[in-house]
Amino acid sequence: MAPRDLRGLPKAHLHLHFTGSMRHSSLVELADLHGVRLPDALREQWPPQLSAADEKGWFRFQRLYDIARSVLRTEDDVRRLVREAAEDDAAEGSAWLEIQVDPSGYAALFGGITAFTDLVLDAARSASESTGIGIAVVIAANRTRHPLDARTLARLAVQYAGRGVVGFGLSNDERRGVTEDFAAAFRIADRAGLIAAPHGGELRGPDNIRTCLDALGADRLGHGVRVAEDAALLARVVEQQVTLEVCPASNVSLGVYPELRAVPLRRLVDAGARLALGADDPLLFGSRLLDQYQAARDAHGFSDAELAALARASIEGSAAPPNVRKQVLEDIDAWLNSPGPVH
């Protein structure tokens, strides 16, 4: 019996960045439309060869990301990005998508952070209606900017709590800034019941994971994969049911691990950790959500039952409403209980 089709496995996608979700074909089309010159790494030599092992490597990654963001010039461009991200996720079996965005990175062109957030949420509603998958937004602060900026974004997120925004994050180079300095912003978001989802435990190790838990009250960890290096901390993450948004392809692309087999998925799952696989930035890594599940199967030997457990963990760690959660969990069981395709 052949393995079941992973596209039919219902799942939630909890770690997808806004610009990074863009289709490569759309990047090229919009760049040509708006007269933006793309470097070879984003055109003929895509996907780019990346590394974040040092500051120079991260700077190159960020420069490519900023160039990609610059092709979004109009409301139609933003709506296209959100619609296509939803279409791509739906085609891969996602029933729920939480897309992460820092509105301050787009504010100058779109009338400010509030106007841009309104646009993204309206685009998400339209995309949800057209694709049939649930879509929510996580507003993320940039750790390379002043913590006061993060407080402004936390207050923005609070304004939209219950209206499409479900979480508050902290992104960019994990080695920059002081994590504790962002605690006040996360307290603002926490009072509104938003999920705390900072990046931690990819470019830095267990020390920053511990800080994200202690100072920021993390409910989920963007990446968090390096918790495998500290048994006591891993036990704490398991006990607190912190969801790890693990993105294997980006871990390898950025040089955190030399190959997919080295990403400690098996160790984390065997310890009882809740993992939600994510694609992070498909535009730069050339790998989408389905590829992460395929890697778990091919590189780590996960059975269909174990892959279904990963899908369950993704929906359990999400902000999906109870009716959606119940339906997706039932659909996961149905996928697992169905006969696999025969040769």
Contacts in CASP RR format, 6 or more apart in sequence:
PFRMAT RR
TARGET T0000
AUTHOR 0000-0000-0000
METHOD contacts of the structure
MODEL  1
MAPRDLRGLPKAHLHLHFTGSMRHSSLVELADLHGVRLPDALREQWPPQL
SAADEKGWFRFQRLYDIARSVLRTEDDVRRLVREAAEDDAAEGSAWLEIQ
VDPSGYAALFGGITAFTDLVLDAARSASESTGIGIAVVIAANRTRHPLDA
RTLARLAVQYAGRGVVGFGLSNDERRGVTEDFAAAFRIADRAGLIAAPHG
GELRGPDNIRTCLDALGADRLGHGVRVAEDAALLARVVEQQVTLEVCPAS
NVSLGVYPELRAVPLRRLVDAGARLALGADDPLLFGSRLLDQYQAARDAH
GFSDAELAALARASIEGSAAPPNVRKQVLEDIDAWLNSPGPVH
1 339 0 8 1.000
1 340 0 8 1.000
1 341 0 8 1.000
1 342 0 8 1.000
1 343 0 8 1.000
2 340 0 8 1.000
2 341 0 8 1.000
2 342 0 8 1.000
2 343 0 8 1.000
3 297 0 8 1.000
3 304 0 8 1.000
3 340 0 8 1.000
4 304 0 8 1.000
4 335 0 8 1.000
4 336 0 8 1.000
4 338 0 8 1.000
4 340 0 8 1.000
4 341 0 8 1.000
5 341 0 8 1.000
6 92 0 8 1.000
6 290 0 8 1.000
6 293 0 8 1.000
6 294 0 8 1.000
6 297 0 8 1.000
6 307 0 8 1.000
7 91 0 8 1.000
7 92 0 8 1.000
7 93 0 8 1.000
7 290 0 8 1.000
8 93 0 8 1.000
8 335 0 8 1.000
9 93 0 8 1.000
9 293 0 8 1.000
9 307 0 8 1.000
9 308 0 8 1.000
9 311 0 8 1.000
9 332 0 8 1.000
9 335 0 8 1.000
10 93 0 8 1.000
10 94 0 8 1.000
10 95 0 8 1.000
10 311 0 8 1.000
10 315 0 8 1.000
10 328 0 8 1.000
10 331 0 8 1.000
10 332 0 8 1.000
10 335 0 8 1.000
11 92 0 8 1.000
11 93 0 8 1.000
11 94 0 8 1.000
11 95 0 8 1.000
11 277 0 8 1.000
11 289 0 8 1.000
11 293 0 8 1.000
11 310 0 8 1.000
11 311 0 8 1.000
11 314 0 8 1.000
11 315 0 8 1.000
11 328 0 8 1.000
11 332 0 8 1.000
12 94 0 8 1.000
12 95 0 8 1.000
12 96 0 8 1.000
12 97 0 8 1.000
12 98 0 8 1.000
12 276 0 8 1.000
12 311 0 8 1.000
12 314 0 8 1.000
12 315 0 8 1.000
12 317 0 8 1.000
12 318 0 8 1.000
12 320 0 8 1.000
12 328 0 8 1.000
13 89 0 8 1.000
13 94 0 8 1.000
13 96 0 8 1.000
13 97 0 8 1.000
13 98 0 8 1.000
13 278 0 8 1.000
13 279 0 8 1.000
13 289 0 8 1.000
13 314 0 8 1.000
14 98 0 8 1.000
14 197 0 8 1.000
14 220 0 8 1.000
14 243 0 8 1.000
14 245 0 8 1.000
14 276 0 8 1.000
14 278 0 8 1.000
14 314 0 8 1.000
14 317 0 8 1.000
14 318 0 8 1.000
15 100 0 8 1.000
15 222 0 8 1.000
15 223 0 8 1.000
15 245 0 8 1.000
15 247 0 8 1.000
15 276 0 8 1.000
15 278 0 8 1.000
15 279 0 8 1.000
15 280 0 8 1.000
16 85 0 8 1.000
16 89 0 8 1.000
16 97 0 8 1.000
16 98 0 8 1.000
16 99 0 8 1.000
16 100 0 8 1.000
16 278 0 8 1.000
16 279 0 8 1.000
16 280 0 8 1.000
16 282 0 8 1.000
16 289 0 8 1.000
17 99 0 8 1.000
17 100 0 8 1.000
17 101 0 8 1.000
17 171 0 8 1.000
17 280 0 8 1.000
17 281 0 8 1.000
18 81 0 8 1.000
18 99 0 8 1.000
18 100 0 8 1.000
18 101 0 8 1.000
18 102 0 8 1.000
18 120 0 8 1.000
19 65 0 8 1.000
19 68 0 8 1.000
19 69 0 8 1.000
19 72 0 8 1.000
19 81 0 8 1.000
19 281 0 8 1.000
19 283 0 8 1.000
20 65 0 8 1.000
20 68 0 8 1.000
20 280 0 8 1.000
20 281 0 8 1.000
20 282 0 8 1.000
20 283 0 8 1.000
20 284 0 8 1.000
21 81 0 8 1.000
21 84 0 8 1.000
21 85 0 8 1.000
21 88 0 8 1.000
21 99 0 8 1.000
21 279 0 8 1.000
21 281 0 8 1.000
21 282 0 8 1.000
21 283 0 8 1.000
22 68 0 8 1.000
22 81 0 8 1.000
22 84 0 8 1.000
22 85 0 8 1.000
22 283 0 8 1.000
23 84 0 8 1.000
23 88 0 8 1.000
23 283 0 8 1.000
24 46 0 8 1.000
24 47 0 8 1.000
24 283 0 8 1.000
24 286 0 8 1.000
26 80 0 8 1.000
26 81 0 8 1.000
26 84 0 8 1.000
27 38 0 8 1.000
27 42 0 8 1.000
27 68 0 8 1.000
27 71 0 8 1.000
27 283 0 8 1.000
28 38 0 8 1.000
28 43 0 8 1.000
30 36 0 8 1.000
30 71 0 8 1.000
30 72 0 8 1.000
30 73 0 8 1.000
30 77 0 8 1.000
31 37 0 8 1.000
31 38 0 8 1.000
31 42 0 8 1.000
31 71 0 8 1.000
34 71 0 8 1.000
34 73 0 8 1.000
36 67 0 8 1.000
36 70 0 8 1.000
36 71 0 8 1.000
38 67 0 8 1.000
39 64 0 8 1.000
39 67 0 8 1.000
41 48 0 8 1.000
41 49 0 8 1.000
41 64 0 8 1.000
42 48 0 8 1.000
42 64 0 8 1.000
42 67 0 8 1.000
42 68 0 8 1.000
46 286 0 8 1.000
47 253 0 8 1.000
47 284 0 8 1.000
47 285 0 8 1.000
47 286 0 8 1.000
47 287 0 8 1.000
48 64 0 8 1.000
48 284 0 8 1.000
50 57 0 8 1.000
50 60 0 8 1.000
50 61 0 8 1.000
50 253 0 8 1.000
50 254 0 8 1.000
50 284 0 8 1.000
50 285 0 8 1.000
51 57 0 8 1.000
51 60 0 8 1.000
51 61 0 8 1.000
51 253 0 8 1.000
51 254 0 8 1.000
51 255 0 8 1.000
52 58 0 8 1.000
52 61 0 8 1.000
52 173 0 8 1.000
52 203 0 8 1.000
52 254 0 8 1.000
52 255 0 8 1.000
52 256 0 8 1.000
53 254 0 8 1.000
53 255 0 8 1.000
58 173 0 8 1.000
58 175 0 8 1.000
58 203 0 8 1.000
61 254 0 8 1.000
61 284 0 8 1.000
62 172 0 8 1.000
62 173 0 8 1.000
64 284 0 8 1.000
65 281 0 8 1.000
65 284 0 8 1.000
68 283 0 8 1.000
68 284 0 8 1.000
69 105 0 8 1.000
69 106 0 8 1.000
71 77 0 8 1.000
72 78 0 8 1.000
72 81 0 8 1.000
72 106 0 8 1.000
72 109 0 8 1.000
73 109 0 8 1.000
75 110 0 8 1.000
75 119 0 8 1.000
78 106 0 8 1.000
78 110 0 8 1.000
78 116 0 8 1.000
78 119 0 8 1.000
78 120 0 8 1.000
78 123 0 8 1.000
79 119 0 8 1.000
79 123 0 8 1.000
79 126 0 8 1.000
79 127 0 8 1.000
81 123 0 8 1.000
82 99 0 8 1.000
82 120 0 8 1.000
82 123 0 8 1.000
82 124 0 8 1.000
82 126 0 8 1.000
82 127 0 8 1.000
82 135 0 8 1.000
83 123 0 8 1.000
83 126 0 8 1.000
83 127 0 8 1.000
83 130 0 8 1.000
83 131 0 8 1.000
85 97 0 8 1.000
85 99 0 8 1.000
85 127 0 8 1.000
86 97 0 8 1.000
86 124 0 8 1.000
86 127 0 8 1.000
86 128 0 8 1.000
86 130 0 8 1.000
86 131 0 8 1.000
86 133 0 8 1.000
86 135 0 8 1.000
87 127 0 8 1.000
87 130 0 8 1.000
87 131 0 8 1.000
88 282 0 8 1.000
88 288 0 8 1.000
89 97 0 8 1.000
89 131 0 8 1.000
89 133 0 8 1.000
89 289 0 8 1.000
90 131 0 8 1.000
90 132 0 8 1.000
90 133 0 8 1.000
92 288 0 8 1.000
92 289 0 8 1.000
92 290 0 8 1.000
93 290 0 8 1.000
94 133 0 8 1.000
94 289 0 8 1.000
95 133 0 8 1.000
95 134 0 8 1.000
95 315 0 8 1.000
95 324 0 8 1.000
95 327 0 8 1.000
95 328 0 8 1.000
95 331 0 8 1.000
96 133 0 8 1.000
96 134 0 8 1.000
96 135 0 8 1.000
96 136 0 8 1.000
96 315 0 8 1.000
96 318 0 8 1.000
96 320 0 8 1.000
96 324 0 8 1.000
96 328 0 8 1.000
97 133 0 8 1.000
97 134 0 8 1.000
97 135 0 8 1.000
97 136 0 8 1.000
98 135 0 8 1.000
98 136 0 8 1.000
98 137 0 8 1.000
98 138 0 8 1.000
98 166 0 8 1.000
98 167 0 8 1.000
98 318 0 8 1.000
98 319 0 8 1.000
99 124 0 8 1.000
99 135 0 8 1.000
99 136 0 8 1.000
99 137 0 8 1.000
99 138 0 8 1.000
100 137 0 8 1.000
100 138 0 8 1.000
100 139 0 8 1.000
100 140 0 8 1.000
100 169 0 8 1.000
100 171 0 8 1.000
100 197 0 8 1.000
101 120 0 8 1.000
101 137 0 8 1.000
101 138 0 8 1.000
101 139 0 8 1.000
101 140 0 8 1.000
102 139 0 8 1.000
102 140 0 8 1.000
102 141 0 8 1.000
102 142 0 8 1.000
102 153 0 8 1.000
102 171 0 8 1.000
103 112 0 8 1.000
103 113 0 8 1.000
103 114 0 8 1.000
103 116 0 8 1.000
103 117 0 8 1.000
103 120 0 8 1.000
103 139 0 8 1.000
103 153 0 8 1.000
103 156 0 8 1.000
104 113 0 8 1.000
104 142 0 8 1.000
104 145 0 8 1.000
104 149 0 8 1.000
104 152 0 8 1.000
104 153 0 8 1.000
105 142 0 8 1.000
106 116 0 8 1.000
107 113 0 8 1.000
107 115 0 8 1.000
107 116 0 8 1.000
110 116 0 8 1.000
110 119 0 8 1.000
113 152 0 8 1.000
113 153 0 8 1.000
113 156 0 8 1.000
114 156 0 8 1.000
114 159 0 8 1.000
117 137 0 8 1.000
117 139 0 8 1.000
117 156 0 8 1.000
117 160 0 8 1.000
117 165 0 8 1.000
120 137 0 8 1.000
121 137 0 8 1.000
121 160 0 8 1.000
121 163 0 8 1.000
121 164 0 8 1.000
121 165 0 8 1.000
124 135 0 8 1.000
124 136 0 8 1.000
124 137 0 8 1.000
124 164 0 8 1.000
125 135 0 8 1.000
127 135 0 8 1.000
128 134 0 8 1.000
128 135 0 8 1.000
134 320 0 8 1.000
134 324 0 8 1.000
136 164 0 8 1.000
136 165 0 8 1.000
136 166 0 8 1.000
136 319 0 8 1.000
136 320 0 8 1.000
137 160 0 8 1.000
137 164 0 8 1.000
137 165 0 8 1.000
137 166 0 8 1.000
137 167 0 8 1.000
138 165 0 8 1.000
138 166 0 8 1.000
138 167 0 8 1.000
138 168 0 8 1.000
138 169 0 8 1.000
138 195 0 8 1.000
138 197 0 8 1.000
139 153 0 8 1.000
139 154 0 8 1.000
139 156 0 8 1.000
139 157 0 8 1.000
139 160 0 8 1.000
139 165 0 8 1.000
139 167 0 8 1.000
139 168 0 8 1.000
139 169 0 8 1.000
140 153 0 8 1.000
140 168 0 8 1.000
140 169 0 8 1.000
140 170 0 8 1.000
140 171 0 8 1.000
140 197 0 8 1.000
141 149 0 8 1.000
141 150 0 8 1.000
141 153 0 8 1.000
141 154 0 8 1.000
141 168 0 8 1.000
141 169 0 8 1.000
141 170 0 8 1.000
141 171 0 8 1.000
141 182 0 8 1.000
141 185 0 8 1.000
142 149 0 8 1.000
142 150 0 8 1.000
142 170 0 8 1.000
142 171 0 8 1.000
142 172 0 8 1.000
143 150 0 8 1.000
143 170 0 8 1.000
143 171 0 8 1.000
143 172 0 8 1.000
143 173 0 8 1.000
143 174 0 8 1.000
143 176 0 8 1.000
143 177 0 8 1.000
143 179 0 8 1.000
143 182 0 8 1.000
143 199 0 8 1.000
144 172 0 8 1.000
144 173 0 8 1.000
144 176 0 8 1.000
144 177 0 8 1.000
147 181 0 8 1.000
147 182 0 8 1.000
147 184 0 8 1.000
147 185 0 8 1.000
150 170 0 8 1.000
150 182 0 8 1.000
150 185 0 8 1.000
151 184 0 8 1.000
151 185 0 8 1.000
151 188 0 8 1.000
153 168 0 8 1.000
153 185 0 8 1.000
154 168 0 8 1.000
154 185 0 8 1.000
154 186 0 8 1.000
154 188 0 8 1.000
154 189 0 8 1.000
155 188 0 8 1.000
157 165 0 8 1.000
157 167 0 8 1.000
157 168 0 8 1.000
157 189 0 8 1.000
157 192 0 8 1.000
157 194 0 8 1.000
158 188 0 8 1.000
158 189 0 8 1.000
158 191 0 8 1.000
158 192 0 8 1.000
158 194 0 8 1.000
161 192 0 8 1.000
161 193 0 8 1.000
161 194 0 8 1.000
165 194 0 8 1.000
166 194 0 8 1.000
166 195 0 8 1.000
166 319 0 8 1.000
167 189 0 8 1.000
167 194 0 8 1.000
167 195 0 8 1.000
167 196 0 8 1.000
167 197 0 8 1.000
167 319 0 8 1.000
168 185 0 8 1.000
168 186 0 8 1.000
168 189 0 8 1.000
168 194 0 8 1.000
168 195 0 8 1.000
168 196 0 8 1.000
168 197 0 8 1.000
169 196 0 8 1.000
169 197 0 8 1.000
169 198 0 8 1.000
169 199 0 8 1.000
170 179 0 8 1.000
170 182 0 8 1.000
170 185 0 8 1.000
170 186 0 8 1.000
170 198 0 8 1.000
170 199 0 8 1.000
170 216 0 8 1.000
171 198 0 8 1.000
171 199 0 8 1.000
172 199 0 8 1.000
173 203 0 8 1.000
174 199 0 8 1.000
174 200 0 8 1.000
174 201 0 8 1.000
174 202 0 8 1.000
174 203 0 8 1.000
174 204 0 8 1.000
174 208 0 8 1.000
175 203 0 8 1.000
175 204 0 8 1.000
179 198 0 8 1.000
179 208 0 8 1.000
179 211 0 8 1.000
179 212 0 8 1.000
179 215 0 8 1.000
179 216 0 8 1.000
180 211 0 8 1.000
180 215 0 8 1.000
182 198 0 8 1.000
182 215 0 8 1.000
182 216 0 8 1.000
183 215 0 8 1.000
183 216 0 8 1.000
186 196 0 8 1.000
186 198 0 8 1.000
186 215 0 8 1.000
186 216 0 8 1.000
186 217 0 8 1.000
189 196 0 8 1.000
190 196 0 8 1.000
190 217 0 8 1.000
195 219 0 8 1.000
195 220 0 8 1.000
195 319 0 8 1.000
196 216 0 8 1.000
196 217 0 8 1.000
196 218 0 8 1.000
196 219 0 8 1.000
196 220 0 8 1.000
197 218 0 8 1.000
197 219 0 8 1.000
197 220 0 8 1.000
197 221 0 8 1.000
197 222 0 8 1.000
197 245 0 8 1.000
198 212 0 8 1.000
198 216 0 8 1.000
198 218 0 8 1.000
198 221 0 8 1.000
198 222 0 8 1.000
199 221 0 8 1.000
199 222 0 8 1.000
199 223 0 8 1.000
200 208 0 8 1.000
200 209 0 8 1.000
200 212 0 8 1.000
200 221 0 8 1.000
200 222 0 8 1.000
200 223 0 8 1.000
200 224 0 8 1.000
201 208 0 8 1.000
201 209 0 8 1.000
201 212 0 8 1.000
201 221 0 8 1.000
201 222 0 8 1.000
201 223 0 8 1.000
201 224 0 8 1.000
201 225 0 8 1.000
201 226 0 8 1.000
201 227 0 8 1.000
202 222 0 8 1.000
202 223 0 8 1.000
202 224 0 8 1.000
202 225 0 8 1.000
202 226 0 8 1.000
202 250 0 8 1.000
202 251 0 8 1.000
202 254 0 8 1.000
202 256 0 8 1.000
203 254 0 8 1.000
203 256 0 8 1.000
204 226 0 8 1.000
205 226 0 8 1.000
205 229 0 8 1.000
206 226 0 8 1.000
206 227 0 8 1.000
206 229 0 8 1.000
206 230 0 8 1.000
206 233 0 8 1.000
209 221 0 8 1.000
209 224 0 8 1.000
209 226 0 8 1.000
209 227 0 8 1.000
209 230 0 8 1.000
209 233 0 8 1.000
209 237 0 8 1.000
210 233 0 8 1.000
212 218 0 8 1.000
212 221 0 8 1.000
213 236 0 8 1.000
213 237 0 8 1.000
213 240 0 8 1.000
213 242 0 8 1.000
218 242 0 8 1.000
219 242 0 8 1.000
219 243 0 8 1.000
220 242 0 8 1.000
220 243 0 8 1.000
220 244 0 8 1.000
220 245 0 8 1.000
220 276 0 8 1.000
220 317 0 8 1.000
221 227 0 8 1.000
221 237 0 8 1.000
221 242 0 8 1.000
221 243 0 8 1.000
221 244 0 8 1.000
221 245 0 8 1.000
222 244 0 8 1.000
222 245 0 8 1.000
222 247 0 8 1.000
223 244 0 8 1.000
223 245 0 8 1.000
223 246 0 8 1.000
223 247 0 8 1.000
223 250 0 8 1.000
223 251 0 8 1.000
224 244 0 8 1.000
224 245 0 8 1.000
224 246 0 8 1.000
225 244 0 8 1.000
225 246 0 8 1.000
225 251 0 8 1.000
225 256 0 8 1.000
225 263 0 8 1.000
225 264 0 8 1.000
225 268 0 8 1.000
226 256 0 8 1.000
227 233 0 8 1.000
227 234 0 8 1.000
227 237 0 8 1.000
227 244 0 8 1.000
227 268 0 8 1.000
227 273 0 8 1.000
228 234 0 8 1.000
228 264 0 8 1.000
228 267 0 8 1.000
228 268 0 8 1.000
228 271 0 8 1.000
234 268 0 8 1.000
234 271 0 8 1.000
234 273 0 8 1.000
235 271 0 8 1.000
237 244 0 8 1.000
237 273 0 8 1.000
238 271 0 8 1.000
238 272 0 8 1.000
238 273 0 8 1.000
238 274 0 8 1.000
241 274 0 8 1.000
242 274 0 8 1.000
243 274 0 8 1.000
243 275 0 8 1.000
243 276 0 8 1.000
243 313 0 8 1.000
243 316 0 8 1.000
243 317 0 8 1.000
244 268 0 8 1.000
244 273 0 8 1.000
244 274 0 8 1.000
244 275 0 8 1.000
244 276 0 8 1.000
245 276 0 8 1.000
245 278 0 8 1.000
246 263 0 8 1.000
246 265 0 8 1.000
246 268 0 8 1.000
246 275 0 8 1.000
246 276 0 8 1.000
246 277 0 8 1.000
246 278 0 8 1.000
246 292 0 8 1.000
247 277 0 8 1.000
247 278 0 8 1.000
247 279 0 8 1.000
247 280 0 8 1.000
247 292 0 8 1.000
248 260 0 8 1.000
248 263 0 8 1.000
248 265 0 8 1.000
248 277 0 8 1.000
248 292 0 8 1.000
248 295 0 8 1.000
248 296 0 8 1.000
248 299 0 8 1.000
249 260 0 8 1.000
249 279 0 8 1.000
249 280 0 8 1.000
249 285 0 8 1.000
249 286 0 8 1.000
249 287 0 8 1.000
249 291 0 8 1.000
249 292 0 8 1.000
249 295 0 8 1.000
250 279 0 8 1.000
250 280 0 8 1.000
250 281 0 8 1.000
250 285 0 8 1.000
250 287 0 8 1.000
251 257 0 8 1.000
251 263 0 8 1.000
252 258 0 8 1.000
252 259 0 8 1.000
252 260 0 8 1.000
252 262 0 8 1.000
252 263 0 8 1.000
253 284 0 8 1.000
253 285 0 8 1.000
253 287 0 8 1.000
257 263 0 8 1.000
259 299 0 8 1.000
260 295 0 8 1.000
260 298 0 8 1.000
260 299 0 8 1.000
260 300 0 8 1.000
261 299 0 8 1.000
261 300 0 8 1.000
263 295 0 8 1.000
263 299 0 8 1.000
263 300 0 8 1.000
265 275 0 8 1.000
265 296 0 8 1.000
265 300 0 8 1.000
265 302 0 8 1.000
266 300 0 8 1.000
268 275 0 8 1.000
269 275 0 8 1.000
269 306 0 8 1.000
269 309 0 8 1.000
269 310 0 8 1.000
274 313 0 8 1.000
274 316 0 8 1.000
274 317 0 8 1.000
275 310 0 8 1.000
275 313 0 8 1.000
275 314 0 8 1.000
276 310 0 8 1.000
276 313 0 8 1.000
276 314 0 8 1.000
276 317 0 8 1.000
276 318 0 8 1.000
277 289 0 8 1.000
277 292 0 8 1.000
277 293 0 8 1.000
277 296 0 8 1.000
277 310 0 8 1.000
277 314 0 8 1.000
278 289 0 8 1.000
278 292 0 8 1.000
279 285 0 8 1.000
279 287 0 8 1.000
279 288 0 8 1.000
279 289 0 8 1.000
279 291 0 8 1.000
279 292 0 8 1.000
282 288 0 8 1.000
293 307 0 8 1.000
293 310 0 8 1.000
293 311 0 8 1.000
296 302 0 8 1.000
296 306 0 8 1.000
296 307 0 8 1.000
296 310 0 8 1.000
297 307 0 8 1.000
302 310 0 8 1.000
304 336 0 8 1.000
304 340 0 8 1.000
305 336 0 8 1.000
308 332 0 8 1.000
308 333 0 8 1.000
308 335 0 8 1.000
308 336 0 8 1.000
311 332 0 8 1.000
312 329 0 8 1.000
312 332 0 8 1.000
315 325 0 8 1.000
315 328 0 8 1.000
315 329 0 8 1.000
315 332 0 8 1.000
316 325 0 8 1.000
318 325 0 8 1.000
320 328 0 8 1.000
END
